[in-house]
Amino acid sequence: MPAQSLVLARNDFESIIDDMAAHFKSDSRAQSYSTESKVLNELYGGLEPVSLAVSSLSDSGNDQVISKFTGDCKADLNTDSAGFHSKTSEYTTALQSSQNQDEFSRRIDEMADKAKRDNASAIDRWREKAKQINKENPGAGNAILIAFESVCALANKVYSAIVDFFTSIVQSVVKWLANAWSSIKNFFSDVSHLISGWF
């Protein structure tokens, strides 16, 4: 087993996690990590695979730490999703009253832009959390990286789905109004199930 599989040096850990964060922030559709750097590819490829199953989350017995990290990340996504759900309902109610499609479309477009920013912001927050966890639990670096990759992929999937949802609303506001409430309920229910069932 390569030495870095046991304890990844802190500077190597930070190089990989910084590159990983940049990768997921630059490609909102990314579902896995890849890098142009041969050195980082060798480092990351040399890590022993770690399952996200609770029984083997960490290569150093820090499964509760990793479980809390992934749980916190999923809670962040649920909170953001609930905020978008609430605003979508609020703006739809306003549209039904005012019939001002331009104002409604503007607000939905703004939420799509916010979702893109929130995706990048979440990845940055989680990266800093992951670095702190690694400082406190250096033997868990392997598991932290695997967990970080997974939550970034989940974030990209969630925020991309939200952006696509908002885009479809704006493309046909009249059609949207016909089934708005069931669409809102079904979409955000699906997002919640995606988050809860990810790992």
ChimeraX attribute file (.defattr): number of C-alpha atoms within 10 A of each C-alpha:
attribute: neighborCount
match mode: 1-to-1
recipient: residues
	/A:1	8
	/A:2	10
	/A:3	11
	/A:4	18
	/A:5	21
	/A:6	17
	/A:7	18
	/A:8	20
	/A:9	15
	/A:10	14
	/A:11	9
	/A:12	16
	/A:13	24
	/A:14	19
	/A:15	13
	/A:16	20
	/A:17	24
	/A:18	15
	/A:19	18
	/A:20	23
	/A:21	20
	/A:22	15
	/A:23	17
	/A:24	23
	/A:25	22
	/A:26	11
	/A:27	10
	/A:28	19
	/A:29	17
	/A:30	18
	/A:31	17
	/A:32	13
	/A:33	17
	/A:34	14
	/A:35	14
	/A:36	8
	/A:37	11
	/A:38	9
	/A:39	12
	/A:40	19
	/A:41	14
	/A:42	10
	/A:43	18
	/A:44	24
	/A:45	11
	/A:46	14
	/A:47	21
	/A:48	16
	/A:49	13
	/A:50	17
	/A:51	15
	/A:52	18
	/A:53	11
	/A:54	12
	/A:55	10
	/A:56	14
	/A:57	23
	/A:58	25
	/A:59	20
	/A:60	16
	/A:61	14
	/A:62	17
	/A:63	20
	/A:64	13
	/A:65	19
	/A:66	26
	/A:67	19
	/A:68	11
	/A:69	20
	/A:70	21
	/A:71	15
	/A:72	14
	/A:73	24
	/A:74	20
	/A:75	14
	/A:76	15
	/A:77	24
	/A:78	19
	/A:79	12
	/A:80	18
	/A:81	21
	/A:82	16
	/A:83	12
	/A:84	21
	/A:85	17
	/A:86	13
	/A:87	15
	/A:88	20
	/A:89	16
	/A:90	11
	/A:91	16
	/A:92	22
	/A:93	16
	/A:94	15
	/A:95	18
	/A:96	12
	/A:97	9
	/A:98	11
	/A:99	13
	/A:100	11
	/A:101	17
	/A:102	12
	/A:103	14
	/A:104	22
	/A:105	20
	/A:106	12
	/A:107	17
	/A:108	23
	/A:109	17
	/A:110	12
	/A:111	18
	/A:112	21
	/A:113	13
	/A:114	14
	/A:115	22
	/A:116	17
	/A:117	13
	/A:118	16
	/A:119	22
	/A:120	20
	/A:121	13
	/A:122	19
	/A:123	24
	/A:124	17
	/A:125	11
	/A:126	20
	/A:127	22
	/A:128	14
	/A:129	16
	/A:130	23
	/A:131	20
	/A:132	12
	/A:133	17
	/A:134	23
	/A:135	13
	/A:136	11
	/A:137	17
	/A:138	20
	/A:139	21
	/A:140	25
	/A:141	31
	/A:142	25
	/A:143	27
	/A:144	31
	/A:145	24
	/A:146	21
	/A:147	24
	/A:148	23
	/A:149	21
	/A:150	19
	/A:151	25
	/A:152	29
	/A:153	20
	/A:154	23
	/A:155	28
	/A:156	23
	/A:157	19
	/A:158	25
	/A:159	25
	/A:160	19
	/A:161	18
	/A:162	22
	/A:163	19
	/A:164	12
	/A:165	17
	/A:166	22
	/A:167	15
	/A:168	13
	/A:169	20
	/A:170	19
	/A:171	11
	/A:172	12
	/A:173	17
	/A:174	13
	/A:175	12
	/A:176	16
	/A:177	15
	/A:178	10
	/A:179	10
	/A:180	18
	/A:181	15
	/A:182	9
	/A:183	15
	/A:184	19
	/A:185	12
	/A:186	12
	/A:187	16
	/A:188	19
	/A:189	14
	/A:190	14
	/A:191	20
	/A:192	17
	/A:193	12
	/A:194	14
	/A:195	20
	/A:196	14
	/A:197	8
	/A:198	11
	/A:199	17
